[in-house]
Amino acid sequence: MMGASLPPPPPPPVRVRCDTSAELERAFPHTTSIIHRGGWTASEHAELNGWLRQFDDVRSGEFNGIRRFYFTCPEQAAKLCEHALELRLHRLKAHCTRGGTREEVALEWERMAAEREEILAWGRLTGMTRLVVAHYRAERHVGTYSYTAHFNAAKLIEKAHPTIADPRNYAGVMIEWAEREHRAWFWRCCRGLHHL
């Protein structure tokens, strides 16, 4: 038919800007966490990225061996949680490319929760929480990337307490706790509104 025009394409989804972790959680309140201590294969990355395209806007970030995906709807987060278990995307050991089973993943989350409480108690007792968090914040204030600031904060634990087997995990637990519990104070002096 001559002269008929096609309807205009739908507008692209509006990408919400989130400069702080508080803004991120307000805009994307539903989270899926995946244990990510080992790498994904190229095909796993490609499959996951393709799978995530079904959602208009998803955010993700990684800190201390946990990869987090942020969604606007609880159904989206639940779908990824199931998908990650089904495809065995949880990497429970460093440098491992074999994913954990549902049972192994459940046990690891329980172990990590108990370990987190032990680390926080140890940090309060030794005074390391204050030192680690202050060091991390100071480095982020001058523009250091999170990965490097985290690594350098872990060196404080390694130097003061050489018997700690995984100082990077200890530092990460303390940093995450401080960011979650004292968010406004935590980011008050950071340049460029960096976030974890």
URSULQUI-V403476 format. One record per residue. RES is the residue in three letters. OMEGA is omega as a letter, one per 30 degrees, with the letter a starting at -180 (NA if undefined). D_FIRST is the distance of its C-alpha to the first C-alpha in Angstrom with 1 decimal. Layout:
res->{RES | RES}
omega->{OMEGA | OMEGA}
d_first->{D_FIRST | D_FIRST}
//
This chain:
res->{MET | MET | GLY | ALA | SER | LEU | PRO | PRO | PRO | PRO | PRO | PRO | PRO | VAL | ARG | VAL | ARG | CYS | ASP | THR | SER | ALA | GLU | LEU | GLU | ARG | ALA | PHE | PRO | HIS | THR | THR | SER | ILE | ILE | HIS | ARG | GLY | GLY | TRP | THR | ALA | SER | GLU | HIS | ALA | GLU | LEU | ASN | GLY | TRP | LEU | ARG | GLN | PHE | ASP | ASP | VAL | ARG | SER | GLY | GLU | PHE | ASN | GLY | ILE | ARG | ARG | PHE | TYR | PHE | THR | CYS | PRO | GLU | GLN | ALA | ALA | LYS | LEU | CYS | GLU | HIS | ALA | LEU | GLU | LEU | ARG | LEU | HIS | ARG | LEU | LYS | ALA | HIS | CYS | THR | ARG | GLY | GLY | THR | ARG | GLU | GLU | VAL | ALA | LEU | GLU | TRP | GLU | ARG | MET | ALA | ALA | GLU | ARG | GLU | GLU | ILE | LEU | ALA | TRP | GLY | ARG | LEU | THR | GLY | MET | THR | ARG | LEU | VAL | VAL | ALA | HIS | TYR | ARG | ALA | GLU | ARG | HIS | VAL | GLY | THR | TYR | SER | TYR | THR | ALA | HIS | PHE | ASN | ALA | ALA | LYS | LEU | ILE | GLU | LYS | ALA | HIS | PRO | THR | ILE | ALA | ASP | PRO | ARG | ASN | TYR | ALA | GLY | VAL | MET | ILE | GLU | TRP | ALA | GLU | ARG | GLU | HIS | ARG | ALA | TRP | PHE | TRP | ARG | CYS | CYS | ARG | GLY | LEU | HIS | HIS | LEU}
omega->{a | l | l | l | l | l | a | l | l | l | l | l | l | l | a | l | l | a | a | l | l | l | l | a | l | a | a | a | a | a | l | l | l | l | a | l | l | a | l | l | l | a | l | l | a | a | a | l | l | a | a | a | l | a | a | a | l | l | l | l | a | l | l | l | l | l | a | l | a | a | l | a | l | a | l | l | l | l | l | l | l | a | a | l | a | a | l | l | l | l | a | a | l | l | a | l | l | a | l | l | l | a | l | l | l | l | a | l | l | a | a | l | l | l | l | l | l | a | a | l | l | a | l | a | a | a | a | a | a | a | a | a | l | a | l | a | a | l | l | l | a | l | l | l | a | a | a | l | l | l | a | l | l | l | l | l | a | a | a | a | a | l | l | a | a | a | l | l | l | a | a | l | a | a | l | l | a | a | a | a | a | a | a | l | a | a | a | a | a | l | l | l | l | l | a | NA}
d_first->{0.0 | 3.8 | 6.5 | 6.1 | 9.3 | 11.4 | 14.6 | 17.6 | 19.8 | 22.9 | 25.9 | 28.5 | 31.5 | 34.3 | 37.3 | 40.4 | 43.3 | 46.7 | 49.7 | 52.4 | 53.0 | 53.3 | 49.8 | 48.4 | 50.0 | 48.7 | 45.1 | 45.3 | 48.0 | 47.6 | 49.1 | 49.4 | 52.3 | 52.8 | 56.1 | 55.4 | 58.7 | 57.5 | 54.3 | 51.1 | 49.9 | 46.9 | 45.0 | 46.1 | 44.9 | 41.5 | 41.1 | 42.2 | 39.9 | 36.9 | 38.0 | 38.4 | 34.8 | 33.9 | 35.5 | 34.2 | 37.5 | 40.8 | 44.0 | 46.7 | 50.2 | 53.3 | 56.9 | 60.1 | 58.5 | 56.0 | 52.2 | 50.6 | 46.9 | 46.0 | 43.3 | 42.1 | 42.2 | 45.1 | 42.9 | 41.7 | 45.3 | 46.4 | 43.6 | 44.8 | 48.4 | 47.8 | 45.7 | 48.5 | 51.1 | 49.1 | 48.5 | 52.0 | 51.1 | 54.3 | 56.8 | 60.2 | 62.3 | 62.2 | 60.7 | 59.7 | 56.4 | 57.0 | 55.5 | 57.7 | 57.4 | 56.8 | 60.5 | 61.4 | 58.9 | 60.2 | 63.8 | 62.9 | 61.4 | 64.7 | 66.8 | 65.0 | 65.5 | 69.2 | 69.5 | 67.8 | 70.4 | 73.2 | 71.9 | 71.5 | 75.1 | 76.4 | 74.7 | 76.3 | 79.7 | 79.7 | 78.0 | 75.4 | 72.4 | 73.3 | 73.8 | 70.7 | 68.4 | 70.1 | 69.7 | 66.0 | 65.3 | 67.3 | 65.3 | 61.9 | 63.2 | 63.6 | 60.2 | 61.1 | 58.3 | 58.8 | 59.5 | 62.3 | 63.7 | 63.8 | 65.5 | 68.1 | 68.8 | 69.5 | 72.1 | 74.2 | 74.5 | 75.2 | 78.0 | 79.6 | 79.2 | 79.1 | 79.5 | 75.9 | 73.9 | 70.5 | 70.8 | 67.1 | 66.3 | 69.1 | 67.8 | 64.2 | 65.4 | 67.4 | 64.6 | 62.0 | 64.5 | 65.3 | 61.6 | 60.8 | 63.9 | 64.4 | 60.9 | 61.3 | 64.6 | 63.4 | 60.7 | 62.4 | 63.5 | 60.8 | 59.1 | 55.3 | 55.0 | 55.2 | 54.7 | 55.7}
//
